[in-house]
Amino acid sequence: MTNDHLPEDLTPDDMEAIAKERQRFMTRRFWVSLLKGQEPLGDTFWAGNYLAALYFLPVMIFLLALGSFVPALSVLLSMSFVIFGIYILGVARAVAVAKPKGQAVKGWRIVGVTWTLLNAATLLTYAPFAAGQ
């Protein structure tokens, strides 16, 4: 049985390096360096926007459920959108200063910053309506 998704020249050492890299994404040190723009451009964009969203989504679902049962607490959902939106603004700054790996096209930085700012704008403009206000 072969795995068509793995390169043929992938070695056990490569797999170990990949596992270590994935573990690093779960550390506080990684997130601090990401927000400082010290991670590569691609990692900063993808992890900053979407890996963080994987953490935010369960919180949002919990607050949505909590607000459904205790309407007075629904304001917490709006606050979570604001907090995440402010975090995404920090990611936009980090994407603007992050250095790309190798020979990346300069236009990708502009696309990344623009996309991230649009994410932040969406979160911050949606926040007042998240609690049904």
Secondary structure, 3 states (H helix, E strand, C coil): CCCCCCCCCCCHHHHHHHHHHHHHCCCHHHHHHHHCCCCCHHHHHHHHHHHHHHHHHHHHHHHHHHHHHCHHHHHHHHHHHHHHHHHHHHHHHHHHHCCCCCCCCCHHHHHHHHHHHHHHHHHHHHHHHHCCC
